[in-house]
């Protein structure tokens, strides 16, 4: 979700009041390709050129091993990502409800499983017993950030534009801009999030999605990444 959101920042950087335009987009991954598509809808008379030095698709590729194909990049789209859901529809793709997957889940620290969930009604209790109530607060704060980011859809529908990304983030919520200026780890520590949550849960999720450490990744991207944890907790509530 974070990557798709950053991609469409390019859309609002275009002054739609002018007519003829020449636009160059660097990269034909999901970001560049989708930006080119939506700009073509918004500015049908514009001359849009996509520059790419390698194969199209960026990280959205598949790798064939034996007789089966595997995703080697992004493969999950959050339901609140309106642009991504629209693209899946025009591409003829079908949605799959991952919440129906009630399989087991575990956290492994290299020596042993520190948390083992079996898809039962006690999973939620196990989670909060292991991580404490700091996880609940983290999820709640992340939902507030998502709500602030979702304001962009209304602004774009009204053709509101900004001179740069900083101005846009400041308009959505001043906190968003601050989160781009600090690492995820610094923000988590300031918020009193325990080392156990950071080391066992968030580090693993961040490595899986971005191949980065929480002391390097910007806090805004990292907090959006917490949405995966939020969904994980929410799924446990439903079981």
C-alpha positions as CSV (number, residue, x, y, z in Angstrom):
1,X,0.0,0.0,0.0
2,X,2.8,2.5,0.8
3,X,4.5,2.1,-2.5
4,X,1.3,2.6,-4.5
5,X,0.5,5.7,-2.4
6,X,3.9,7.3,-3.1
7,X,3.5,6.5,-6.8
8,X,0.4,8.6,-7.1
9,X,2.0,11.6,-5.6
10,X,3.2,12.2,-9.1
11,X,-0.3,12.7,-10.3
12,X,-1.0,15.7,-8.1
13,X,2.3,17.3,-9.0
14,X,0.8,18.0,-12.5
15,X,-1.0,21.3,-13.0
16,X,-4.1,20.1,-14.7
17,X,-5.2,23.6,-15.8
18,X,-2.6,23.7,-18.6
19,X,-3.3,22.0,-21.9
20,X,-0.4,20.5,-24.0
21,X,2.2,18.8,-21.9
22,X,5.3,16.6,-22.4
23,X,5.8,14.2,-19.5
24,X,8.6,11.8,-18.9
25,X,8.2,9.0,-16.4
26,X,11.3,7.0,-15.3
27,X,10.6,3.3,-14.8
28,X,7.9,1.0,-16.0
29,X,7.2,-0.9,-12.8
30,X,3.9,-0.7,-11.1
31,X,4.6,2.9,-10.1
32,X,5.6,4.2,-13.5
33,X,3.1,2.2,-15.5
34,X,0.1,3.1,-13.4
35,X,1.2,6.7,-13.2
36,X,1.4,6.8,-17.0
37,X,-2.1,5.2,-17.3
38,X,-3.8,7.6,-14.9
39,X,-2.1,10.7,-16.3
40,X,-3.3,9.6,-19.8
41,X,-6.8,9.6,-18.4
42,X,-6.4,12.9,-16.7
43,X,-4.5,14.6,-19.6
44,X,-5.5,12.9,-22.9
45,X,-3.6,15.4,-25.0
46,X,-0.3,15.0,-23.2
47,X,2.7,13.5,-24.7
48,X,3.7,10.8,-22.2
49,X,7.0,8.9,-22.5
50,X,8.0,6.0,-20.1
51,X,11.7,5.4,-19.9
52,X,12.9,1.9,-18.9
53,X,16.4,0.4,-19.1
54,X,15.3,-3.2,-18.3
55,X,12.3,-5.5,-18.6
56,X,8.9,-3.9,-18.0
57,X,7.1,-4.6,-14.7
58,X,9.8,-3.6,-12.2
59,X,9.5,-5.8,-9.1
60,X,6.1,-7.1,-10.3
61,X,7.6,-10.2,-12.0
62,X,7.2,-13.9,-11.9
63,X,9.8,-16.6,-11.7
64,X,9.2,-20.0,-13.2
65,X,10.6,-22.9,-11.1
66,X,9.9,-26.3,-12.6
67,X,6.4,-26.1,-13.9
68,X,5.1,-23.5,-11.5
69,X,5.2,-19.7,-11.5
70,X,6.0,-17.7,-8.4
71,X,5.6,-13.9,-7.6
72,X,9.0,-12.3,-7.1
73,X,7.7,-8.9,-6.1
74,X,4.5,-7.4,-4.8
75,X,1.6,-9.9,-4.7
76,X,-0.8,-8.5,-2.2
77,X,-2.9,-5.4,-2.5
78,X,-4.8,-3.9,0.4
79,X,-8.5,-3.5,0.0
80,X,-8.3,0.3,0.8
81,X,-5.9,1.0,-2.1
82,X,-8.5,2.4,-4.5
83,X,-6.2,2.9,-7.4
84,X,-4.7,-0.6,-7.2
85,X,-8.2,-2.2,-7.0
86,X,-9.3,-0.2,-10.0
87,X,-6.2,-1.4,-12.0
88,X,-7.0,-5.1,-11.1
89,X,-10.5,-4.6,-12.4
90,X,-9.5,-3.2,-15.8
91,X,-6.8,-5.9,-16.0
92,X,-9.5,-8.6,-15.5
93,X,-7.9,-9.9,-12.3
94,X,-10.0,-11.5,-9.5
95,X,-9.7,-10.7,-5.8
96,X,-8.8,-13.4,-3.3
97,X,-10.0,-13.1,0.3
98,X,-6.9,-13.9,2.3
99,X,-8.7,-13.6,5.6
100,X,-10.3,-17.0,5.0
101,X,-6.8,-18.6,5.4
102,X,-6.9,-19.9,9.0
103,X,-3.6,-21.8,8.8
104,X,-1.0,-21.7,11.6
105,X,1.4,-18.8,12.2
106,X,4.6,-18.7,14.1
107,X,7.5,-16.4,15.0
108,X,10.9,-18.0,14.9
109,X,14.0,-16.3,16.3
110,X,16.6,-18.7,14.8
111,X,16.5,-21.1,17.8
112,X,12.9,-21.6,18.7
113,X,9.4,-20.5,18.1
114,X,8.6,-17.5,20.4
115,X,4.9,-17.5,19.4
116,X,2.9,-20.2,17.8
117,X,-0.7,-19.6,16.7
118,X,-3.0,-22.4,15.4
119,X,-6.0,-20.4,14.2
120,X,-8.0,-20.9,17.3
121,X,-10.1,-18.7,19.5
122,X,-7.2,-18.2,22.0
123,X,-4.9,-16.6,19.4
124,X,-5.8,-13.1,20.3
125,X,-5.1,-13.8,24.0
126,X,-1.7,-15.4,23.1
127,X,-0.7,-12.3,21.0
128,X,-1.4,-9.8,23.8
129,X,0.0,-12.1,26.4
130,X,3.3,-12.3,24.5
131,X,3.6,-8.7,23.3
132,X,1.6,-6.7,25.8
133,X,-0.9,-3.9,25.2
134,X,1.7,-1.9,23.3
135,X,0.7,-3.7,20.2
136,X,-2.9,-2.5,20.5
137,X,-1.7,1.1,20.8
138,X,0.6,0.7,17.8
139,X,-2.3,-0.7,15.6
140,X,-4.6,2.1,16.7
141,X,-2.1,4.8,15.8
142,X,-1.4,3.2,12.5
143,X,-5.1,3.3,11.6
144,X,-5.1,7.1,12.3
145,X,-2.2,7.4,9.8
146,X,-4.2,5.4,7.2
147,X,-7.2,7.7,7.7
148,X,-5.0,10.8,7.1
149,X,-3.5,9.3,3.9
150,X,-6.9,8.3,2.6
151,X,-7.8,12.0,2.4
152,X,-5.8,12.1,-0.8
153,X,-8.6,10.4,-2.8
154,X,-11.0,13.3,-2.0
155,X,-8.4,15.9,-2.8
156,X,-7.5,14.3,-6.1
157,X,-11.1,13.9,-7.1
158,X,-11.3,17.7,-6.7
159,X,-8.2,18.1,-8.8
160,X,-6.2,19.7,-5.9
161,X,-2.5,19.9,-6.7
162,X,0.6,20.6,-4.7
163,X,4.0,22.1,-5.5
164,X,5.8,19.1,-4.0
165,X,5.4,16.0,-1.8
166,X,6.2,17.9,1.4
167,X,3.3,20.3,0.8
168,X,1.0,17.5,0.1
169,X,1.9,15.6,3.3
170,X,1.6,18.7,5.3
171,X,-1.9,19.2,4.0
172,X,-3.0,15.7,4.7
173,X,-1.6,15.7,8.2
174,X,1.6,17.5,9.5
175,X,2.5,14.2,11.3
176,X,3.0,12.5,8.0
177,X,5.8,14.9,7.0
178,X,7.5,14.4,10.3
179,X,7.4,10.6,9.9
180,X,9.5,11.0,6.7
181,X,12.2,12.7,8.6
182,X,12.9,10.0,11.2
183,X,13.6,6.3,11.1
184,X,10.9,3.8,12.1
185,X,13.0,2.6,15.1
186,X,13.4,6.1,16.5
187,X,9.6,6.8,16.3
188,X,8.8,3.4,17.8
189,X,11.1,4.0,20.7
190,X,9.7,7.5,21.3
191,X,6.2,6.0,21.4
192,X,7.3,3.5,24.0
193,X,7.0,0.4,21.8
194,X,8.8,-2.5,23.4
195,X,11.9,-4.1,22.0
196,X,10.1,-7.4,21.8
197,X,7.5,-6.0,19.4
198,X,10.2,-4.3,17.4
199,X,12.6,-7.2,17.2
200,X,10.3,-10.2,16.9
201,X,7.4,-8.8,14.9
202,X,8.1,-5.5,13.1
203,X,11.6,-6.3,12.0
204,X,10.4,-9.5,10.4
205,X,7.5,-7.8,8.6
206,X,9.8,-5.0,7.4
207,X,12.4,-7.4,6.1
208,X,9.8,-9.5,4.3
209,X,8.1,-6.5,2.6
210,X,11.1,-4.1,2.0
211,X,14.3,-6.0,2.8
212,X,15.3,-3.2,5.2
213,X,16.0,-2.7,8.9
214,X,13.7,-0.6,11.1
215,X,16.6,1.6,12.0
216,X,17.0,2.6,8.3
217,X,13.5,2.7,6.8
218,X,11.6,6.0,7.1
219,X,9.0,6.0,9.8
220,X,6.1,6.8,7.4
221,X,6.8,3.7,5.2
222,X,7.5,1.6,8.3
223,X,4.3,2.6,10.0
224,X,2.3,1.8,6.8
225,X,4.0,-1.6,6.9
226,X,2.5,-2.0,10.4
227,X,-0.8,-2.2,8.6
228,X,0.1,-5.8,7.9
229,X,0.4,-6.4,11.6
230,X,-2.9,-4.6,12.1
231,X,-4.6,-6.9,9.7
232,X,-3.0,-9.9,11.4
233,X,-4.5,-8.8,14.8
234,X,-7.8,-8.1,13.2
235,X,-8.0,-11.6,11.6
236,X,-7.3,-13.1,15.0
237,X,-10.3,-11.2,16.4
238,X,-12.5,-12.8,13.8
239,X,-11.4,-16.4,14.5
